[in-house]
Amino acid sequence: MLAGAALAAAPASAQELPPPERRQELLFEAAKLGRTDLIPALVKAGGDVNAYEARGFTPLILAAYNGQAAAVDALIAAGADPCKPDANQGNTAQMGVAFKGDDAIAARLLKEKCDVNARNNAGQTALMMAALFGRTKQIDLLLAAGADPAIADASGRTAAVVAATQGNDGLAARLQPRG
């Protein structure tokens, strides 16, 4: 079923919520679509803000990946762990917004004081992902928060090498570790 179709007929209050077995699925969909009108009721009714859906994403990661800033706020307020990586590749919400390019959500997530140098299963950091996609604003935010440009991934590439590989020599020079 399409997420939009499932939520089109979604209830407006906890009294109208579907059976418990559907509530978690609706929480994932509400997060992805930014339905902050439903998130609190679904959580109150037993939806787990830190659960994984079938692809291994948490509600917070879905909200962040889909640019749903208000849903990110609502989920964090409801107890979502902003540091929890996805279940498959180990990417955090911070890494996801570096990929997607949402600077406002990136700044919001940095306020949660997660490990700015957290690595996914390939040893990559959010700084490397921001470098890969030329996200200069996020690079500035990550560096200001303490991201370490000297960290290398499992292939031995630093953020500077990643930027250079993309042909972004100016950014690569900025990301050279200072010794």
C-alpha positions in Angstrom: 0.0 0.0 0.0 1.3 3.5 -0.8 2.2 5.5 2.2 0.1 8.5 1.1 -2.9 6.2 0.6 -2.5 4.7 4.1 -2.4 8.1 5.7 -5.0 9.7 3.6 -7.6 7.9 5.7 -5.6 8.2 8.9 -7.3 9.1 12.1 -7.2 12.5 13.6 -7.0 11.3 17.2 -5.9 8.4 19.4 -9.5 7.2 19.8 -9.7 6.7 16.0 -6.3 4.8 15.7 -6.2 1.5 13.8 -5.5 -1.8 15.5 -2.1 -2.0 17.3 -0.6 -4.1 14.6 -1.0 -1.2 12.1 0.2 1.6 14.4 3.9 1.0 14.0 3.6 1.0 10.2 1.6 4.2 10.3 4.3 5.8 12.5 6.9 5.0 9.8 4.6 6.5 7.2 3.7 9.6 9.3 7.5 10.2 9.9 8.3 9.9 6.2 5.4 12.2 5.2 5.8 14.7 8.0 2.5 14.1 9.6 3.2 15.7 12.9 -0.5 15.7 13.6 -0.4 11.9 14.0 3.1 11.2 15.5 2.2 12.0 19.1 -1.0 9.9 19.1 0.8 7.0 17.4 3.6 7.1 20.0 1.2 7.4 22.9 -0.7 4.4 21.5 2.5 2.3 21.5 4.4 3.2 18.4 8.1 2.8 18.9 10.1 5.8 17.8 13.3 3.7 17.7 12.0 0.6 15.8 13.3 -0.4 12.4 11.0 -0.8 9.5 11.5 -3.5 6.8 14.3 -1.7 5.1 16.1 -1.0 8.4 15.2 2.6 8.9 13.9 4.2 12.1 11.1 6.8 12.0 13.7 9.5 12.6 15.9 8.4 9.7 12.9 8.3 7.4 11.8 11.8 8.5 15.4 13.2 8.0 15.9 11.5 4.6 12.6 12.9 3.4 13.2 16.5 4.5 10.5 16.5 7.2 12.1 18.9 9.7 8.9 19.2 11.9 8.7 15.4 12.1 12.4 15.2 13.1 11.6 17.6 16.0 8.4 15.7 17.0 10.2 12.3 17.0 13.1 13.6 19.0 10.7 15.2 21.5 9.0 11.8 21.7 12.3 10.0 22.6 13.7 9.0 19.2 17.5 8.3 19.4 19.1 10.7 16.9 22.3 8.7 17.1 20.8 5.3 16.2 22.1 4.1 12.8 20.1 2.2 10.2 20.1 -1.6 10.6 21.7 -2.4 7.2 24.5 0.0 6.3 25.0 1.7 9.7 24.1 5.2 8.3 22.9 7.7 10.8 20.3 10.4 10.2 23.2 12.9 10.0 24.7 10.9 7.2 21.4 10.7 5.5 20.9 14.5 5.4 24.5 14.9 4.2 23.4 12.7 1.3 20.1 14.4 0.7 21.4 18.0 1.3 19.0 19.3 3.9 21.1 21.9 5.8 18.4 22.8 8.3 17.9 19.3 9.5 21.7 18.7 9.5 22.0 21.7 11.9 19.1 20.4 14.0 20.6 16.9 14.4 24.0 18.3 15.4 22.3 19.9 18.4 21.7 16.4 19.7 25.4 15.8 20.4 25.7 12.5 18.7 29.3 11.4 17.8 30.0 13.7 14.8 32.7 11.1 13.7 30.4 8.1 13.8 31.1 5.6 11.1 28.9 3.5 9.0 29.7 -0.1 8.0 32.1 1.1 5.3 33.9 3.4 7.8 32.4 6.5 6.3 31.4 9.6 8.3 28.9 12.3 7.7 31.8 14.6 6.7 32.8 12.2 4.0 29.2 12.0 2.7 29.0 15.8 2.7 32.3 16.0 0.8 31.0 13.4 -1.7 28.1 15.6 -2.6 29.8 19.0 -2.2 27.6 20.1 0.7 29.7 23.0 1.8 27.3 24.4 4.4 27.0 21.0 6.0 30.8 20.6 5.9 31.1 23.9 7.7 28.6 22.7 10.3 30.3 19.4 10.8 33.8 20.8 11.1 32.5 23.4 13.6 31.0 20.5 15.6 34.3 18.7 15.7 34.3 16.4 12.7 37.7 15.1 12.0 38.9 15.4 8.4 41.8 13.0 9.0 39.5 10.0 9.5 39.8 7.5 6.7 37.1 5.0 5.6 37.6 1.3 5.2 39.2 2.0 1.8 41.6 4.5 3.2 39.9 7.6 1.8 39.6 10.8 3.9 36.9 13.4 3.2 39.5 15.4 1.2 40.2 12.3 -1.0 36.4 11.9 -1.5 36.0 15.5 -2.5 39.0 15.3 -4.9 37.6 12.1 -6.5 34.5 14.1 -7.3 36.6 16.8 -9.0 36.1 19.3 -6.2 39.7 20.3 -5.7 38.9 23.5 -3.8 36.9 21.5 -1.2 39.5 18.8 -1.1 42.1 21.5 -0.2 39.8 22.8 2.6 39.4 19.3 4.0 43.1 18.5 4.1 43.9 17.5 7.7 46.0 20.1 9.5 48.9 18.5 11.2 
